[in-house]
Amino acid sequence: MNTLAAEAIGNPALNLAIFASFVVVTLVFVIRASKTNKSAADMYTGGAAFTGRQNGVAISGDYLSAASFLGIAGAIALTGYDGFLYSIGFLVAWLVALLLVAELLRNTGRFTMADVLAFRMRERPVRTAAATSTLVVSFFYLLAQMAGAGGLVALLLNITNRGGQSLVIAAVGALMIAYVLIGGMKGTTYVQIIKAVLLILGAGLMTVWVLASYGMNFSELLGDGAAAGASLDPGAKYGVSGTTKLDFISLALALVLGTAGLPHILMRFYTVPTAKEARKSVVWAIWLIGLFYLFTLTLGYGAAALVGPERIAAAPGAANSAAPLLAFELGGTLLLGVISAVAFATILAVVAGLTITASASFAHDIYASVIHK
């Protein structure tokens, strides 16, 4: 068995080099996109110039966050079936977005969710409330992404003190602000498309690698994962008591209904020219997101079987370290560097989407429509 401390953390330069390569490539796209930004519509919606397929890939890049890649794999590795409930809920939520939100939002809005609400209501109070809601949701969503970034940095670079992690988190935030300021929605969209492709390919590679190590025998993989502690039966986390069962109901409602209200997801429906393209975007997103969440099942049980829940829980970042540890176990330092760079790309793309959403909401809904009107 590989020893993480001796090999992976001993090569932080490789991890940084792979991550820096991604940053350089995406910055090139962002700078090129900035040259076509001529108006507010270009800045906030990319001029509604993206196709349904492009926007669907970008939506999957915006939606598949650090929680999806790092968190769900770790939850499955530690709690088994109950951890997979997150994958199911996150995917089913897109049916609500497809049937109730995408087309109507594209037909009635312009830049933000507040445009829809202000269509038939008093503008100033509605925009103030909607913008406040958007900023609060974006803030707490950002906290989760930055927690993932801190855990990943602690694992890769052996930065265990809070001060060092805080500096890296601040650097990630500054980089995302630069992405948004330079490229606007067009630049952000290209970052999200690149990230979605890398994430799905990376997760797919690890999935095939795990299955190959078991001779493509998925049942044997599940058996070893269950023997290591990742239960195949429901209830390991949410069936212990009456309170945890209520927690499960609350979680299910939040997962299924919450996606349709995420401001950075709603804003993506304005980047296509028609309602038909918005609907097509969701269909593409459902297929890509569904494929990725199928991968998380194999990754989670693979981490339990090949790495072990005890080792995952003891590592920096705890559950968030399951996917990087599995990558190290499969392919050593090189695969760890690649997958960790993909995880960082995941964080960067989602933070970029949240940043432009929050800035658009403040500038368009509060500054332009309330303060200076």
N, C-alpha and C positions, 0 to 999 in steps of 0.2 A: 504493500500500500504506500502511495506517495505521502510524503510529510510536508504539509502545507507551509509550516513556519520556515522550514529549511530551504525550500525551493522557490515557492511563489513570492513570498515577501522578500526573498533575497534578490529578486529581479524586478524591482519596481520600475526600472528604466524601460523595460520592454512594454509593460502595461501603459506607461505614460506615452511611449512612442506611438503605440497603436491608437490610443485615444487622441493624441495630437494630430494624427493623420486624418481622423474623422473630422476634427474641428477645422482643419485647413480646407478639406474638400467642401464641407458645407459652407464655409465662409466664402469660397469662390462663387457658389451658387447664389448666396445671399447678396453679394456685391453686384453680381450681374443682374439679379432681379431688381435691385434698387434703381437701376438706370431707367426702368420703365415706369416708376412711380411718379405720376404727374398730378394726382388729385387725392382727395380724401377717400374716394371709393377705391382707388388703387391701394392706398395705405391699409385700409381696414378690411376690404373684401377681395383684394387682388383684381379689382375691376370686373368681378364675376366672370372671369375668363377661363376658368378651369372646367374640364369635362367631368361628367359623372364618375368615370373610372378614376381619373386623377384625384378627384375629391374623395372618393371612397377609400383609396389607398392612404391619402392624407388623414382622413378621419380615423382609420385604424391606427396610424402612427400617433395621432393625438390622443387616442383613447387607451391604447395599450401602454400603460404607465409602469413605473417601477413596482407598483403594487401588483400588477398583472404578472410581470416577469419574475421579480425577486420574491414578492410576498406570497403569491399563490403556490409557487413551487415549494416554498418553505412550509406553508400551511399544510399542504398535502403530505409532505415528508414527516411532519410532526403529528398531525391528527388524522391523516388518511382521508376517508370518504368525506368527512365534514369540511375539510379544506377545499375539496373539489366543488362544494356548493357555491363558492365564490365564482368559479369559472362558469357554472350553469347560470347563476343570477346575472352576471355581467353580460352574457350572450343573449339571454331571453329579453333583457331590457331593450334590445334594439328593435324588437317587434313593436313596442310602444312607440318608439321614435319613427318607425316606418309607417305605421298605420295612423298615428294621431298628430305627429309634429312636423315632419320634414316638409311636406307639400304646403301645408297651411302657413308655416313660418316663412317659407320662401316667397309666397304670394303676397304677404301682408307687411313684411319687414324690409328694412333697408340696411342697417348696420348692426343693430343690437336687438335683444329681446324686448327692451323697452319700447322700441318702435311699434311692435305688435300691440302691446298693452295700451299705449297712448293713442292708438288709432281711434278708439271710441270712448276714451275716458279723459279726465282732466289731466293735462299733460305734465305740469310741474310736479305734483305729488306722486304721480305714477312713475315718472322717470327717476325721481329721487329714490323711491322705494326699490325699483328694479335695479338701479345702479348700486345701491347699498347692498342688496342681496347678491349681486354679481361679485362685488368686491370682497364680501365676506366669504362666499363659497370659494373664490379663487385663492384667498389667503389661506384657508384651511387645507385646500388641495395642495397648495405649494408646500405647506409644512410637511405633508406626507412624502412628497417628492424629495425634499431636502433631507428628510430623515433617511431615506434610501441612499441618497448620495453620501451622507456621512458614514453610514454603515459600510458602503462599498469602499470608500477611501480608507477606512480603518483596516479593512481586510487586505486591500491591495498594497498599500504603501506603508503599512505598519504604523500609521498615525493613530495612536490610541488616546492621546490627550484631547480634551474638549476644545482647547484653543486652536490646535492644528486643524481639527475637523471643521471648526467654525470658519477658519480662513479659507479652506477649500470650498466650503458651501458658499461663502461670499463671492469667491472667484467664479463659481458656476453661475450664480445669479447675475454678476456683472457681464459675463459672456452672453447670457440670454437677453439682457437689456440691449446689448450691442446688436445682436441679431435682429431684434424687433425694430430698433431705431434705424438701422441701415436698410433692411430688406422689407419691412412691413409684412403684410399678409402673404405676399408672393414669396418672399424669402423664407418665412416661417413654413409655408406649405411645402416648399422643396426640401427643407430640413426634415419635415415629418414624413414625406414620401421616402426619402433615403433611409431614414430610421426604420420605417415600417418594413421595407425590403430586407434590411440587415437583420432586424429582430426575428422576422418569420423564418428567414434562411438559417440564422444561427440556432433558433429553437428547433427547427426541423433537422439540422445536422446533428444536434445533441440527441434528439429523439431516435433517429436512425442508429446512432452510435450505441445508445443504451440498449436498444432492441437487438442489435447485432451481437452485443456481448452476451445476450441470452439466446442466441440462435434464432432470433425473431419469434421467440416464444413468449407472448405477452402474459400468459397465465403463470408461467414460472416467475416472471418479474413481479407480478402482483403478489405471488406467494412469498417471495423473499422480502418484499417490502412490508407485507403484513407481519411476517415473522420478526422483522426489525422493530416494529412498533407502529407502522402506518396502517391502522385498522381498515379493513374492507367493509365493516359494518357502520351504519349511521349511529350517531349518539356519542362518539368519543369526546366531543366538545360541547354539543348543544343538546344532549339528552341526559345529562347528569342529574338535573333537578328541574323543578317547575320554573325556576327563574331562567335557567339556560334555555329552556324550551321557548319561553317568551322572547329571549334574546334572538332565537332563531327566526321567530315570526317577524320581529323588528328588522333583522338583517335582510330577510327575503323581500320585505316591502321596500326597503331602502335600495337594494340592488336592482329590483325590477323597475321601480318607478323613478329612481334617482337619475339615471342616465339622461332621460328626456328633459331634465332640468339643468344639466351641467352647462354653464354659459359658454365654455370654450368649445363644446360640441355643437351647441345651437348656432354659434356664429359661423361655423363652417358651411351651413346651408346657404349662406349669402354669397359664397364664392363661386357658385354656378349660375348660369344665365336664366334657367327656367325651373319650374317646379318638377317637371319630368326628370331633369338632370339631378335634382335634389333627391328624388325618390331612387334613381339609379345609384346615386352615391351610397345610400343606406344599404342597398342590396349588395354592392361590392364590399362594403364594410362588414356586413354580416358574414359573408363567406370567408373573408380574411381573418376576422376576429374569431369565428368559430373554429377555423383550422388551427389557429394559435392555441386556443384553449384546449383543444384535443392534445396538443403537444404537452401542455402543462401536466396532464394526468401521468404521462410516461415520465416526465422530468421529476415530478414529485415522488413517485414510488421508486424511480431510479435512484434519487438522492437518498431515500430511506434505506434502500437495499445496498448500495455501493459505498455510501459515506457513513450513514448511521445517524439516527436522531440525536444521540448523545453528543456526537462530534459537532453536529450542526448547532445545537443549542449552546454549546460552549464556545463557539467561534465568535469573533467580533461581528456584530450585526445579527447574531442569533439566526432566526428563521430566514432573514434576508440574505444570508450567506449560502443557502442550500444550492442554488443554481451555480454560483462561482465555484463552490467546493466540488460539485459534480463535474463541472468542466475540467477542473484540475485533476480529478480522479481519472477521467477518461483520456485526456490529451496532454496532461502536464502543464507546464508554464505557458506554452504558446497558446493553447486553447483557452486557458484561463484569461490570458491577456485579451484575446479576441472577444470572448463572451463578456468580459467585464467592460470592454470598450463599447460593446453593443448595449449593455445595461446603462452605461453613462449616456450613450446616445439617446436611449429611451427617456432618461430624466431630462436631458437638454431639450428634446423635442416637445415634451409635455409642458415644461416650464415656459418655453417660447410661446406655445399656444395660450397658456394662462396669462402670460404677460401682455400679449397683444389684446386679449379679451378685456382684461382689467383696464388697460390704457384707453381702449376704444369706449368702454362704458363710462369712464370718468370724463374723457374729452367730449364725447358726443352727447351723453345723457345729462351730465351735471354741468360741465363748464359751458358748452355751447347752448344747451337747451334750457338751463335753469339759471345759472349765474349771469350769463351775458345775453339773456333774452328780454 
